[in-house]
């Protein structure tokens, strides 16, 4: 909707009008020279008598040769006109004020509509030295909201930053805000695999790491068929003060015990420099102390840190805190945790505890991650997660 124009449109009144009439009729066929009007459309016309007295009117509807008008526009006064007086579409000031699109500066008042079949009906090109802004502002006191609205029949659409003019083709380097039937997603660098998505029920899906919340999921591995373990090269002392390890693992068919090692750039650190303590206490045991560093590959000096046992008839689940000093003055990397040993053939289960340290020069720069593995081989199912605790 908006103001309409035609070139050199003119006609004459087929009947006189008084100062209060709001309908003007032209001679037969002359109305077709003037713009066709839809809902909200209008044009300005000038009525001129034989003495060159004139009045500007606003035509808000046209039916063939009959015009519906608002009188006394653009500073003029309503007058009486006679049959045969001229009715012309002239370039009056009100026309240009309503359009008010100038090469430099200017403001638009009222509603503005752009009707176009082109793919880009409006392009704003800025030449400022460091920015170009498109601003939406409501200056009326008490108004709480302003809106940017884009819509299609199927309810989907994009907002594209750093656009290259290729539409929704996901060009490299572009950032998309994508809406789809109430769901919204942020797509960085045109990579949908990295999108952040908010569903209509408020659920948030993050395809990446979430920083700033204190705990960051750095790695996760799960399996449902024979697997020997999981390795994570994700440690970074500049970002994380400690690490949290969680796991649940079946010890069948060959896993047997759950072991832990630190890793460096060459892989697992398997030197005989792990010094640990292990203990366990059965669910049917009463009135005695836990068993410490008993026979088998549990506590003492080892090439690994023991976390859970004891054989292929069990499964284990647990968690541990991993600490690595942030300088080379303390040449140790440590782990401390608890596990539950779950016996599949009876209701006897075990609380297990472990702690240990690896002796290693400059552990903060040498250690790259950790691994969790079975002492005897494959596990039929399991899941291992490693989290970083962000530095303050």
Helices and strands as residue ranges (DSSP letters): E 10-12, E 23-25, G 30-33, E 43-48, E 54-63, E 66-73, E 86-88, H 93-99, E 156-161, E 175-180, E 183-187, G 188-190, G 192-194, E 196-198, E 204-206, E 215-223, E 229-232, E 240-250, E 258-264, E 267-268, E 274-282, E 291-292, E 300-302, E 305-308, E 314-324, E 332-343, E 350-359, H 363-366, E 369-374, E 382-390
